Amino acid sequence: MRWMRLKEISIASCKDVVSFRSRFYAVFLNGNVFVFDPYSLEATPLIHSQPFRSQKYLVPSGNEELFLVEGTIPDADVIDFGRLTCRVSRLDEEAREWVVVSDLGDRVLFIGEHGNVSCSGKELPDGCGVSGNSMLFTDWPGHEIYFCKYGVETEYAEDDLNFWRLSREYGASVLNKSPPVVALRIED
């Protein structure tokens, strides 16, 4: 088997690639998401029913599910990471589309510059401050961790509660980001 350059799939650069159920999934900087068959090298676009201008992250959950996390911050003169809004979708392979979810069950999604992973909240140490049905962004400015939960109320009346938002339930800081380990300190 040899390496082969694929024909131009998107006008943008590839941001992230993950392997899931014997296929490759790629997200591009312009938001395009494609699934690649490793044998035919055919690329099929995955369309989201509700466009959302955002940064996109692919997060596999073992070989069971593939999630697409879309994070955006409202346009403003000053960037306020406290206004982070996320939408999480699960891949419906048969329909070849993303289905928006509001509940991750027991899962915790970790999103970082060295890769994205998920695990059961039960696999984390007791008292660590992280529970299921949440997300942690580990690669945002200032080496801060951003916890997100679904339906968090904000100080802005116009904010829609039907999104994942920053939760100030716990504070956290990054102790080590050397691959393949990210060490965190959670504070009450």
mmCIF file of the C-alpha atoms, coordinates in Angstrom:
data_MODEL
# 
_entry.id   MODEL 
# 
loop_
_atom_site.group_PDB 
_atom_site.id 
_atom_site.type_symbol 
_atom_site.label_atom_id 
_atom_site.label_alt_id 
_atom_site.label_comp_id 
_atom_site.label_asym_id 
_atom_site.label_entity_id 
_atom_site.label_seq_id 
_atom_site.pdbx_PDB_ins_code 
_atom_site.Cartn_x 
_atom_site.Cartn_y 
_atom_site.Cartn_z 
_atom_site.occupancy 
_atom_site.B_iso_or_equiv 
_atom_site.pdbx_formal_charge 
_atom_site.auth_seq_id 
_atom_site.auth_comp_id 
_atom_site.auth_asym_id 
_atom_site.auth_atom_id 
_atom_site.pdbx_PDB_model_num 
ATOM 1   C CA . MET A 1 1   ? 0.000   0.000  0.000  1.00 0.00 ? 1   MET A CA 1 
ATOM 2   C CA . ARG A 1 2   ? 1.265   3.470  -0.871 1.00 0.00 ? 2   ARG A CA 1 
ATOM 3   C CA . TRP A 1 3   ? 0.392   6.961  0.258  1.00 0.00 ? 3   TRP A CA 1 
ATOM 4   C CA . MET A 1 4   ? -1.794  8.767  -2.203 1.00 0.00 ? 4   MET A CA 1 
ATOM 5   C CA . ARG A 1 5   ? -2.709  12.420 -2.423 1.00 0.00 ? 5   ARG A CA 1 
ATOM 6   C CA . LEU A 1 6   ? -6.462  12.885 -2.555 1.00 0.00 ? 6   LEU A CA 1 
ATOM 7   C CA . LYS A 1 7   ? -7.930  15.266 -5.070 1.00 0.00 ? 7   LYS A CA 1 
ATOM 8   C CA . GLU A 1 8   ? -8.988  18.607 -3.673 1.00 0.00 ? 8   GLU A CA 1 
ATOM 9   C CA . ILE A 1 9   ? -11.988 17.945 -1.452 1.00 0.00 ? 9   ILE A CA 1 
ATOM 10  C CA . SER A 1 10  ? -12.383 21.362 0.142  1.00 0.00 ? 10  SER A CA 1 
ATOM 11  C CA . ILE A 1 11  ? -10.968 24.802 -0.550 1.00 0.00 ? 11  ILE A CA 1 
ATOM 12  C CA . ALA A 1 12  ? -9.890  24.999 3.100  1.00 0.00 ? 12  ALA A CA 1 
ATOM 13  C CA . SER A 1 13  ? -7.144  23.219 5.012  1.00 0.00 ? 13  SER A CA 1 
ATOM 14  C CA . CYS A 1 14  ? -7.948  20.132 7.028  1.00 0.00 ? 14  CYS A CA 1 
ATOM 15  C CA . LYS A 1 15  ? -8.248  20.892 10.755 1.00 0.00 ? 15  LYS A CA 1 
ATOM 16  C CA . ASP A 1 16  ? -8.902  17.467 12.261 1.00 0.00 ? 16  ASP A CA 1 
ATOM 17  C CA . VAL A 1 17  ? -9.064  13.807 11.195 1.00 0.00 ? 17  VAL A CA 1 
ATOM 18  C CA . VAL A 1 18  ? -10.405 10.903 13.253 1.00 0.00 ? 18  VAL A CA 1 
ATOM 19  C CA . SER A 1 19  ? -10.880 7.218  12.562 1.00 0.00 ? 19  SER A CA 1 
ATOM 20  C CA . PHE A 1 20  ? -14.312 5.829  13.389 1.00 0.00 ? 20  PHE A CA 1 
ATOM 21  C CA . ARG A 1 21  ? -15.790 2.452  12.419 1.00 0.00 ? 21  ARG A CA 1 
ATOM 22  C CA . SER A 1 22  ? -13.198 1.758  9.710  1.00 0.00 ? 22  SER A CA 1 
ATOM 23  C CA . ARG A 1 23  ? -13.634 5.133  8.019  1.00 0.00 ? 23  ARG A CA 1 
ATOM 24  C CA . PHE A 1 24  ? -11.892 8.467  8.266  1.00 0.00 ? 24  PHE A CA 1 
ATOM 25  C CA . TYR A 1 25  ? -13.750 11.657 9.142  1.00 0.00 ? 25  TYR A CA 1 
ATOM 26  C CA . ALA A 1 26  ? -12.225 15.054 8.452  1.00 0.00 ? 26  ALA A CA 1 
ATOM 27  C CA . VAL A 1 27  ? -13.294 18.560 9.398  1.00 0.00 ? 27  VAL A CA 1 
ATOM 28  C CA . PHE A 1 28  ? -11.918 21.521 7.459  1.00 0.00 ? 28  PHE A CA 1 
ATOM 29  C CA . LEU A 1 29  ? -11.303 25.098 8.590  1.00 0.00 ? 29  LEU A CA 1 
ATOM 30  C CA . ASN A 1 30  ? -14.291 26.342 6.572  1.00 0.00 ? 30  ASN A CA 1 
ATOM 31  C CA . GLY A 1 31  ? -16.586 23.940 8.453  1.00 0.00 ? 31  GLY A CA 1 
ATOM 32  C CA . ASN A 1 32  ? -16.911 21.226 5.799  1.00 0.00 ? 32  ASN A CA 1 
ATOM 33  C CA . VAL A 1 33  ? -17.044 17.689 7.214  1.00 0.00 ? 33  VAL A CA 1 
ATOM 34  C CA . PHE A 1 34  ? -16.351 14.638 5.027  1.00 0.00 ? 34  PHE A CA 1 
ATOM 35  C CA . VAL A 1 35  ? -16.288 10.877 5.536  1.00 0.00 ? 35  VAL A CA 1 
ATOM 36  C CA . PHE A 1 36  ? -13.651 8.946  3.565  1.00 0.00 ? 36  PHE A CA 1 
ATOM 37  C CA . ASP A 1 37  ? -13.899 5.304  2.581  1.00 0.00 ? 37  ASP A CA 1 
ATOM 38  C CA . PRO A 1 38  ? -10.336 3.965  3.026  1.00 0.00 ? 38  PRO A CA 1 
ATOM 39  C CA . TYR A 1 39  ? -10.656 1.486  0.146  1.00 0.00 ? 39  TYR A CA 1 
ATOM 40  C CA . SER A 1 40  ? -12.293 3.519  -2.610 1.00 0.00 ? 40  SER A CA 1 
ATOM 41  C CA . LEU A 1 41  ? -11.008 6.876  -1.267 1.00 0.00 ? 41  LEU A CA 1 
ATOM 42  C CA . GLU A 1 42  ? -14.459 8.266  -1.998 1.00 0.00 ? 42  GLU A CA 1 
ATOM 43  C CA . ALA A 1 43  ? -15.236 11.401 0.025  1.00 0.00 ? 43  ALA A CA 1 
ATOM 44  C CA . THR A 1 44  ? -18.836 12.037 1.036  1.00 0.00 ? 44  THR A CA 1 
ATOM 45  C CA . PRO A 1 45  ? -19.880 15.349 2.597  1.00 0.00 ? 45  PRO A CA 1 
ATOM 46  C CA . LEU A 1 46  ? -21.831 15.214 5.840  1.00 0.00 ? 46  LEU A CA 1 
ATOM 47  C CA . ILE A 1 47  ? -24.377 17.984 5.910  1.00 0.00 ? 47  ILE A CA 1 
ATOM 48  C CA . HIS A 1 48  ? -25.780 19.547 9.038  1.00 0.00 ? 48  HIS A CA 1 
ATOM 49  C CA . SER A 1 49  ? -29.468 20.363 8.867  1.00 0.00 ? 49  SER A CA 1 
ATOM 50  C CA . GLN A 1 50  ? -28.938 23.611 10.795 1.00 0.00 ? 50  GLN A CA 1 
ATOM 51  C CA . PRO A 1 51  ? -25.892 25.616 9.671  1.00 0.00 ? 51  PRO A CA 1 
ATOM 52  C CA . PHE A 1 52  ? -23.911 27.130 12.553 1.00 0.00 ? 52  PHE A CA 1 
ATOM 53  C CA . ARG A 1 53  ? -20.876 29.390 12.003 1.00 0.00 ? 53  ARG A CA 1 
ATOM 54  C CA . SER A 1 54  ? -18.351 27.908 14.385 1.00 0.00 ? 54  SER A CA 1 
ATOM 55  C CA . GLN A 1 55  ? -15.144 26.047 15.140 1.00 0.00 ? 55  GLN A CA 1 
ATOM 56  C CA . LYS A 1 56  ? -15.795 22.341 14.699 1.00 0.00 ? 56  LYS A CA 1 
ATOM 57  C CA . TYR A 1 57  ? -14.294 19.402 16.578 1.00 0.00 ? 57  TYR A CA 1 
ATOM 58  C CA . LEU A 1 58  ? -14.769 15.665 15.972 1.00 0.00 ? 58  LEU A CA 1 
ATOM 59  C CA . VAL A 1 59  ? -14.921 13.533 19.124 1.00 0.00 ? 59  VAL A CA 1 
ATOM 60  C CA . PRO A 1 60  ? -15.161 9.730  18.856 1.00 0.00 ? 60  PRO A CA 1 
ATOM 61  C CA . SER A 1 61  ? -16.767 7.851  21.715 1.00 0.00 ? 61  SER A CA 1 
ATOM 62  C CA . GLY A 1 62  ? -15.082 4.489  21.335 1.00 0.00 ? 62  GLY A CA 1 
ATOM 63  C CA . ASN A 1 63  ? -16.519 2.677  18.334 1.00 0.00 ? 63  ASN A CA 1 
ATOM 64  C CA . GLU A 1 64  ? -20.065 3.483  19.434 1.00 0.00 ? 64  GLU A CA 1 
ATOM 65  C CA . GLU A 1 65  ? -20.676 7.093  18.450 1.00 0.00 ? 65  GLU A CA 1 
ATOM 66  C CA . LEU A 1 66  ? -19.037 10.046 16.757 1.00 0.00 ? 66  LEU A CA 1 
ATOM 67  C CA . PHE A 1 67  ? -19.813 13.555 17.975 1.00 0.00 ? 67  PHE A CA 1 
ATOM 68  C CA . LEU A 1 68  ? -19.401 16.909 16.251 1.00 0.00 ? 68  LEU A CA 1 
ATOM 69  C CA . VAL A 1 69  ? -18.898 19.783 18.693 1.00 0.00 ? 69  VAL A CA 1 
ATOM 70  C CA . GLU A 1 70  ? -19.409 23.244 17.248 1.00 0.00 ? 70  GLU A CA 1 
ATOM 71  C CA . GLY A 1 71  ? -18.231 26.154 19.376 1.00 0.00 ? 71  GLY A CA 1 
ATOM 72  C CA . THR A 1 72  ? -18.837 29.824 18.692 1.00 0.00 ? 72  THR A CA 1 
ATOM 73  C CA . ILE A 1 73  ? -18.454 33.136 20.477 1.00 0.00 ? 73  ILE A CA 1 
ATOM 74  C CA . PRO A 1 74  ? -20.797 36.010 19.525 1.00 0.00 ? 74  PRO A CA 1 
ATOM 75  C CA . ASP A 1 75  ? -19.285 38.787 17.426 1.00 0.00 ? 75  ASP A CA 1 
ATOM 76  C CA . ALA A 1 76  ? -18.223 41.710 19.611 1.00 0.00 ? 76  ALA A CA 1 
ATOM 77  C CA . ASP A 1 77  ? -15.542 44.378 19.832 1.00 0.00 ? 77  ASP A CA 1 
ATOM 78  C CA . VAL A 1 78  ? -13.879 42.372 22.601 1.00 0.00 ? 78  VAL A CA 1 
ATOM 79  C CA . ILE A 1 79  ? -13.793 38.563 22.527 1.00 0.00 ? 79  ILE A CA 1 
ATOM 80  C CA . ASP A 1 80  ? -15.533 37.210 25.629 1.00 0.00 ? 80  ASP A CA 1 
ATOM 81  C CA . PHE A 1 81  ? -14.883 33.486 26.104 1.00 0.00 ? 81  PHE A CA 1 
ATOM 82  C CA . GLY A 1 82  ? -17.550 33.534 28.811 1.00 0.00 ? 82  GLY A CA 1 
ATOM 83  C CA . ARG A 1 83  ? -20.107 33.785 25.975 1.00 0.00 ? 83  ARG A CA 1 
ATOM 84  C CA . LEU A 1 84  ? -18.978 30.480 24.442 1.00 0.00 ? 84  LEU A CA 1 
ATOM 85  C CA . THR A 1 85  ? -21.936 28.629 22.939 1.00 0.00 ? 85  THR A CA 1 
ATOM 86  C CA . CYS A 1 86  ? -21.698 25.032 21.739 1.00 0.00 ? 86  CYS A CA 1 
ATOM 87  C CA . ARG A 1 87  ? -23.883 22.700 19.801 1.00 0.00 ? 87  ARG A CA 1 
ATOM 88  C CA . VAL A 1 88  ? -23.227 18.954 20.025 1.00 0.00 ? 88  VAL A CA 1 
ATOM 89  C CA . SER A 1 89  ? -24.426 16.535 17.363 1.00 0.00 ? 89  SER A CA 1 
ATOM 90  C CA . ARG A 1 90  ? -24.231 12.766 17.005 1.00 0.00 ? 90  ARG A CA 1 
ATOM 91  C CA . LEU A 1 91  ? -23.574 11.122 13.645 1.00 0.00 ? 91  LEU A CA 1 
ATOM 92  C CA . ASP A 1 92  ? -26.508 9.170  12.210 1.00 0.00 ? 92  ASP A CA 1 
ATOM 93  C CA . GLU A 1 93  ? -24.534 6.946  9.829  1.00 0.00 ? 93  GLU A CA 1 
ATOM 94  C CA . GLU A 1 94  ? -27.537 5.619  7.931  1.00 0.00 ? 94  GLU A CA 1 
ATOM 95  C CA . ALA A 1 95  ? -28.969 9.068  7.195  1.00 0.00 ? 95  ALA A CA 1 
ATOM 96  C CA . ARG A 1 96  ? -25.459 10.542 6.758  1.00 0.00 ? 96  ARG A CA 1 
ATOM 97  C CA . GLU A 1 97  ? -26.360 13.545 8.860  1.00 0.00 ? 97  GLU A CA 1 
ATOM 98  C CA . TRP A 1 98  ? -25.686 15.070 12.247 1.00 0.00 ? 98  TRP A CA 1 
ATOM 99  C CA . VAL A 1 99  ? -28.439 14.945 14.883 1.00 0.00 ? 99  VAL A CA 1 
ATOM 100 C CA . VAL A 1 100 ? -28.332 17.616 17.600 1.00 0.00 ? 100 VAL A CA 1 
ATOM 101 C CA . VAL A 1 101 ? -28.165 16.220 21.150 1.00 0.00 ? 101 VAL A CA 1 
ATOM 102 C CA . SER A 1 102 ? -28.805 17.886 24.492 1.00 0.00 ? 102 SER A CA 1 
ATOM 103 C CA . ASP A 1 103 ? -27.699 14.992 26.674 1.00 0.00 ? 103 ASP A CA 1 
ATOM 104 C CA . LEU A 1 104 ? -24.436 13.043 26.548 1.00 0.00 ? 104 LEU A CA 1 
ATOM 105 C CA . GLY A 1 105 ? -25.563 10.626 29.235 1.00 0.00 ? 105 GLY A CA 1 
ATOM 106 C CA . ASP A 1 106 ? -22.599 9.518  31.309 1.00 0.00 ? 106 ASP A CA 1 
ATOM 107 C CA . ARG A 1 107 ? -20.039 10.805 28.775 1.00 0.00 ? 107 ARG A CA 1 
ATOM 108 C CA . VAL A 1 108 ? -17.482 13.560 29.267 1.00 0.00 ? 108 VAL A CA 1 
ATOM 109 C CA . LEU A 1 109 ? -15.985 15.047 26.089 1.00 0.00 ? 109 LEU A CA 1 
ATOM 110 C CA . PHE A 1 110 ? -12.427 16.404 26.280 1.00 0.00 ? 110 PHE A CA 1 
ATOM 111 C CA . ILE A 1 111 ? -11.507 18.780 23.455 1.00 0.00 ? 111 ILE A CA 1 
ATOM 112 C CA . GLY A 1 112 ? -7.886  19.867 23.108 1.00 0.00 ? 112 GLY A CA 1 
ATOM 113 C CA . GLU A 1 113 ? -5.096  20.722 20.724 1.00 0.00 ? 113 GLU A CA 1 
ATOM 114 C CA . HIS A 1 114 ? -3.546  17.246 21.007 1.00 0.00 ? 114 HIS A CA 1 
ATOM 115 C CA . GLY A 1 115 ? -6.768  15.440 20.177 1.00 0.00 ? 115 GLY A CA 1 
ATOM 116 C CA . ASN A 1 116 ? -10.313 14.938 21.329 1.00 0.00 ? 116 ASN A CA 1 
ATOM 117 C CA . VAL A 1 117 ? -11.503 12.024 23.440 1.00 0.00 ? 117 VAL A CA 1 
ATOM 118 C CA . SER A 1 118 ? -14.469 10.949 25.493 1.00 0.00 ? 118 SER A CA 1 
ATOM 119 C CA . CYS A 1 119 ? -14.863 8.740  28.510 1.00 0.00 ? 119 CYS A CA 1 
ATOM 120 C CA . SER A 1 120 ? -17.448 7.709  31.034 1.00 0.00 ? 120 SER A CA 1 
ATOM 121 C CA . GLY A 1 121 ? -17.756 10.095 33.956 1.00 0.00 ? 121 GLY A CA 1 
ATOM 122 C CA . LYS A 1 122 ? -17.583 6.975  36.150 1.00 0.00 ? 122 LYS A CA 1 
ATOM 123 C CA . GLU A 1 123 ? -14.004 6.372  34.959 1.00 0.00 ? 123 GLU A CA 1 
ATOM 124 C CA . LEU A 1 124 ? -12.857 9.647  36.528 1.00 0.00 ? 124 LEU A CA 1 
ATOM 125 C CA . PRO A 1 125 ? -11.704 9.809  40.161 1.00 0.00 ? 125 PRO A CA 1 
ATOM 126 C CA . ASP A 1 126 ? -14.327 10.570 42.816 1.00 0.00 ? 126 ASP A CA 1 
ATOM 127 C CA . GLY A 1 127 ? -14.256 14.202 43.835 1.00 0.00 ? 127 GLY A CA 1 
ATOM 128 C CA . CYS A 1 128 ? -12.410 15.362 40.715 1.00 0.00 ? 128 CYS A CA 1 
ATOM 129 C CA . GLY A 1 129 ? -15.215 17.818 39.918 1.00 0.00 ? 129 GLY A CA 1 
ATOM 130 C CA . VAL A 1 130 ? -16.018 16.422 36.499 1.00 0.00 ? 130 VAL A CA 1 
ATOM 131 C CA . SER A 1 131 ? -19.217 14.482 35.945 1.00 0.00 ? 131 SER A CA 1 
ATOM 132 C CA . GLY A 1 132 ? -20.979 12.946 32.974 1.00 0.00 ? 132 GLY A CA 1 
ATOM 133 C CA . ASN A 1 133 ? -22.999 14.992 30.497 1.00 0.00 ? 133 ASN A CA 1 
ATOM 134 C CA . SER A 1 134 ? -20.288 17.655 30.213 1.00 0.00 ? 134 SER A CA 1 
ATOM 135 C CA . MET A 1 135 ? -17.473 18.915 28.000 1.00 0.00 ? 135 MET A CA 1 
ATOM 136 C CA . LEU A 1 136 ? -14.052 20.339 28.790 1.00 0.00 ? 136 LEU A CA 1 
ATOM 137 C CA . PHE A 1 137 ? -12.112 22.526 26.371 1.00 0.00 ? 137 PHE A CA 1 
ATOM 138 C CA . THR A 1 138 ? -8.411  22.284 27.253 1.00 0.00 ? 138 THR A CA 1 
ATOM 139 C CA . ASP A 1 139 ? -6.840  24.360 24.484 1.00 0.00 ? 139 ASP A CA 1 
ATOM 140 C CA . TRP A 1 140 ? -8.362  27.811 24.890 1.00 0.00 ? 140 TRP A CA 1 
ATOM 141 C CA . PRO A 1 141 ? -6.318  30.948 25.637 1.00 0.00 ? 141 PRO A CA 1 
ATOM 142 C CA . GLY A 1 142 ? -4.668  31.417 28.998 1.00 0.00 ? 142 GLY A CA 1 
ATOM 143 C CA . HIS A 1 143 ? -4.257  27.680 29.628 1.00 0.00 ? 143 HIS A CA 1 
ATOM 144 C CA . GLU A 1 144 ? -7.702  27.698 31.199 1.00 0.00 ? 144 GLU A CA 1 
ATOM 145 C CA . ILE A 1 145 ? -10.178 24.866 31.136 1.00 0.00 ? 145 ILE A CA 1 
ATOM 146 C CA . TYR A 1 146 ? -13.683 25.629 29.979 1.00 0.00 ? 146 TYR A CA 1 
ATOM 147 C CA . PHE A 1 147 ? -16.422 23.391 31.408 1.00 0.00 ? 147 PHE A CA 1 
ATOM 148 C CA . CYS A 1 148 ? -19.628 23.278 29.405 1.00 0.00 ? 148 CYS A CA 1 
ATOM 149 C CA . LYS A 1 149 ? -23.034 21.967 30.425 1.00 0.00 ? 149 LYS A CA 1 
ATOM 150 C CA . TYR A 1 150 ? -26.354 22.029 28.584 1.00 0.00 ? 150 TYR A CA 1 
ATOM 151 C CA . GLY A 1 151 ? -28.924 24.738 29.365 1.00 0.00 ? 151 GLY A CA 1 
ATOM 152 C CA . VAL A 1 152 ? -26.755 26.903 31.639 1.00 0.00 ? 152 VAL A CA 1 
ATOM 153 C CA . GLU A 1 153 ? -28.412 30.233 32.386 1.00 0.00 ? 153 GLU A CA 1 
ATOM 154 C CA . THR A 1 154 ? -26.423 33.367 31.614 1.00 0.00 ? 154 THR A CA 1 
ATOM 155 C CA . GLU A 1 155 ? -26.659 37.007 32.592 1.00 0.00 ? 155 GLU A CA 1 
ATOM 156 C CA . TYR A 1 156 ? -27.952 37.805 29.093 1.00 0.00 ? 156 TYR A CA 1 
ATOM 157 C CA . ALA A 1 157 ? -31.733 37.538 28.682 1.00 0.00 ? 157 ALA A CA 1 
ATOM 158 C CA . GLU A 1 158 ? -31.366 37.083 24.914 1.00 0.00 ? 158 GLU A CA 1 
ATOM 159 C CA . ASP A 1 159 ? -29.274 33.916 25.288 1.00 0.00 ? 159 ASP A CA 1 
ATOM 160 C CA . ASP A 1 160 ? -31.032 30.749 24.148 1.00 0.00 ? 160 ASP A CA 1 
ATOM 161 C CA . LEU A 1 161 ? -30.848 28.018 26.815 1.00 0.00 ? 161 LEU A CA 1 
ATOM 162 C CA . ASN A 1 162 ? -30.957 25.280 24.156 1.00 0.00 ? 162 ASN A CA 1 
ATOM 163 C CA . PHE A 1 163 ? -27.161 25.213 23.850 1.00 0.00 ? 163 PHE A CA 1 
ATOM 164 C CA . TRP A 1 164 ? -24.130 23.983 25.735 1.00 0.00 ? 164 TRP A CA 1 
ATOM 165 C CA . ARG A 1 165 ? -22.541 26.889 27.610 1.00 0.00 ? 165 ARG A CA 1 
ATOM 166 C CA . LEU A 1 166 ? -19.708 27.668 29.941 1.00 0.00 ? 166 LEU A CA 1 
ATOM 167 C CA . SER A 1 167 ? -20.449 26.448 33.464 1.00 0.00 ? 167 SER A CA 1 
ATOM 168 C CA . ARG A 1 168 ? -18.743 28.180 36.360 1.00 0.00 ? 168 ARG A CA 1 
ATOM 169 C CA . GLU A 1 169 ? -19.480 25.223 38.629 1.00 0.00 ? 169 GLU A CA 1 
ATOM 170 C CA . TYR A 1 170 ? -15.753 24.503 39.012 1.00 0.00 ? 170 TYR A CA 1 
ATOM 171 C CA . GLY A 1 171 ? -12.521 26.299 38.286 1.00 0.00 ? 171 GLY A CA 1 
ATOM 172 C CA . ALA A 1 172 ? -9.660  24.438 36.687 1.00 0.00 ? 172 ALA A CA 1 
ATOM 173 C CA . SER A 1 173 ? -6.126  24.965 35.518 1.00 0.00 ? 173 SER A CA 1 
ATOM 174 C CA . VAL A 1 174 ? -3.803  22.978 33.291 1.00 0.00 ? 174 VAL A CA 1 
ATOM 175 C CA . LEU A 1 175 ? -0.837  21.437 35.101 1.00 0.00 ? 175 LEU A CA 1 
ATOM 176 C CA . ASN A 1 176 ? 0.688   19.581 32.141 1.00 0.00 ? 176 ASN A CA 1 
ATOM 177 C CA . LYS A 1 177 ? -0.131  19.500 28.416 1.00 0.00 ? 177 LYS A CA 1 
ATOM 178 C CA . SER A 1 178 ? 2.716   17.311 27.188 1.00 0.00 ? 178 SER A CA 1 
ATOM 179 C CA . PRO A 1 179 ? 1.263   14.671 24.878 1.00 0.00 ? 179 PRO A CA 1 
ATOM 180 C CA . PRO A 1 180 ? -0.191  12.169 25.476 1.00 0.00 ? 180 PRO A CA 1 
ATOM 181 C CA . VAL A 1 181 ? -1.180  13.330 28.987 1.00 0.00 ? 181 VAL A CA 1 
ATOM 182 C CA . VAL A 1 182 ? -3.157  16.374 30.063 1.00 0.00 ? 182 VAL A CA 1 
ATOM 183 C CA . ALA A 1 183 ? -3.120  16.916 33.823 1.00 0.00 ? 183 ALA A CA 1 
ATOM 184 C CA . LEU A 1 184 ? -5.781  19.144 35.361 1.00 0.00 ? 184 LEU A CA 1 
ATOM 185 C CA . ARG A 1 185 ? -6.388  20.653 38.784 1.00 0.00 ? 185 ARG A CA 1 
ATOM 186 C CA . ILE A 1 186 ? -10.081 21.102 39.652 1.00 0.00 ? 186 ILE A CA 1 
ATOM 187 C CA . GLU A 1 187 ? -11.039 23.648 42.305 1.00 0.00 ? 187 GLU A CA 1 
ATOM 188 C CA . ASP A 1 188 ? -14.385 24.034 44.104 1.00 0.00 ? 188 ASP A CA 1 
# 
